[in-house]
């Protein structure tokens, strides 16, 4: 006999056996009544009353067991439908996978390197690469819930669909994201940028655009930012139970855009006249404007280097939000534009709208991007990668069939060979870490709470850097309510430093420069530090940089990250590594302070922060003798004699 338990104690297959909250209340009442009647049957002196109370207690016990005991019927094993590409007709391929025929799906599978026989998922279950691709494409294209995909189409249980989808997204992001993040040289060398420039020039002439005498047409690309609406982050309690902790209200503000009245992410893209996205930068918070992404991406410097020494340069055209420079062009302001320039603005607007059609194509192809309830930033790190993956798959689709933009500019694509040439630029297997379920060295940066973002590094450079080696140690991580930045996984466990208590560890791999967590806490004033006996062990301040901050229009910050005042932040739990060396530092961005990696971080690595010589000099007398010896060796501290009156 086995009693029913809470839902979290069951797998997905057996979760329907769990006991509900209303049933728990009813069972408690039955338990109390049964105990009451049983006690009355023992204490009553009349034999008739004893029998009556005993009978009632037995009936209540029977009802209690009928509700609380699991049924003995065996649970049928989920059926595996063993789907493959041949299981779907050509019309089904177009409807459910976005590609027109079975042959095109086989071609895509080969280009995506998913044609291997078997793949091991994160729970060690086995699935073919063909089925993983079909499951991933089906969910992206239809936007259906994973339970519906698993039960009605492919079979197996829900968790298998979830793991296959996560593998599919991580596989594409890890192997092909560099084709979007830093691949401008390939587009230049293959002549696609020059072909795009000529097509735009021809279209402008067809629209009646008159070039001034001596004016050279250089526009070959379009730039804009896409807004991806997501589920509202930080809603509801952070923990369960009575008076459970709640998310900081700043979490919702971080991703909110007042103009669109929605929460979400923003990506900057640069598209050619073919409808192909040649550069993508993001994600950022939707709170920021387009100019911030333009500055953070350094795209103007990259284009300057791209055409250095080349006579025929190509410029980018953006809407009125962008400034005009040698590399970036925009409309002439209506306030100062002549009639001739206003006519030019109208014709330039006609060709610039093609990038909006590309955004619409991506959303129409992949309904997943419109399912706001699926895009939960804090709960699912896959959300930060999914738009990049969908943009890459959209590029594959355009290279196979063309699109509205290529038809508008009358460009004939090499649909027979272009996709293979494009995907051959992927990173070789020797540069990619082994992958079980999800990548071990994912270059995904974090989105920070003030909606800045770490500049992305080319994936190939990250793979070529020497990686830190962390010994595999079985650790028990403590369940904590502390909040890291979206996409960052941190854990709390026993520190590797003797007698140091708990330490903060990485649970995934992140590149150098990634912002891991906010150094938050109680904001103090100078007067607070003068209070006798105030504990300054967790205080961070940049008062010594007051002059520099004043020139930037900022005031110094004094933050006390004591866990008493900051139970939701990680900063106060990071230890000083001493001779081990610091691998993180604290950096201020505007009015926020963040914990930033100083080197490539690997899963299982403990974070070390340098406290400084002044911190330890004040506490030298309170630490153990072994600690004093280590401080003397590392910081060169000495015992300061105390005058005795």
Number of C-alpha atoms within 10 A of each C-alpha: 8 9 14 17 17 13 15 9 11 14 11 12 15 11 14 11 17 17 18 14 10 8 12 15 11 13 19 12 14 19 15 12 16 22 15 13 20 18 15 17 22 13 11 13 10 9 9 11 15 18 14 13 20 19 15 16 23 14 13 21 17 13 13 18 13 12 16 18 15 16 14 8 6 6 9 7 9 13 12 13 14 13 16 16 18 12 12 15 13 17 14 16 22 17 15 19 24 22 22 19 18 19 14 16 22 16 15 22 17 15 18 21 15 21 18 11 11 15 22 17 19 16 11 10 13 14 16 18 22 22 21 24 24 23 25 20 23 25 22 24 21 19 18 15 16 19 16 14 21 22 17 11 15 20 19 20 20 18 16 21 24 19 18 28 24 21 25 24 23 22 21 20 25 25 23 22 25 19 23 22 20 20 16 16 14 16 15 15 10 11 12 19 26 21 17 23 22 19 22 25 21 14 18 20 13 11 15 11 18 13 13 8 6 6 8 11 17 19 23 23 25 24 23 22 23 19 19 20 23 23 18 20 21 19 13 11 12 15 13 10 7 6 8 10 15 15 18 13 11 12 19 16 19 21 29 23 19 11 7 12 9 18 23 27 26 23 20 20 22 22 24 28 29 29 28 25 24 23 20 24 23 28 27 25 27 26 22 18 14 18 15 12 23 17 11 15 20 12 18 17 11 13 18 15 11 15 15 11 9 9 7 11 21 24 21 23 26 22 16 13 12 17 14 15 11 11 17 20 20 18 21 16 12 12 6 9 14 12 10 10 15 16 15 20 18 14 18 21 16 12 20 21 13 22 26 15 15 23 19 13 18 19 19 15 21 25 16 24 23 15 17 15 13 17 24 18 22 19 13 13 18 18 21 23 19 20 25 23 22 23 23 23 20 24 23 22 22 24 22 21 15 20 21 16 23 21 14 16 21 15 18 11 18 12 15 11 11 14 19 17 12 17 18 12 14 17 18 10 9 8 14 18 13 12 17 14 21 20 19 17 23 22 23 24 25 28 27 26 22 20 18 21 21 20 15 21 17 16 24 17 9 19 18 10 10 9 15 13 11 12 8 9 7 7 11 10 15 11 9 13 15 17 20 23 20 20 22 22 18 22 21 22 16 18 17 14 15 9 10 11 12 17 21 23 23 19 18 19 22 27 25 20 22 27 28 26 26 24 22 23 24 15 14 15 12 10 7 11 14 9 9 7 7 9 11 13 14 16 17 21 13 13 14 9 11 14 13 13 15 11 9 10 9 13 17 17 19 19 20 24 25 20 17 11 13 17 17 22 20 27 27 22 19 21 22 19 17 19 12 10 13 18 20 24 17 19 14 14 11 13 10 14 22 22 22 21 22 16 17 19 27 21 19 21 20 26 24 22 21 18 18 11 13 11 13 17 17 10 11 19 12 10 11 10 11 10 15 19 13 14 20 15 13 14 15 11 17 13 10 10 6 6 5 4 3
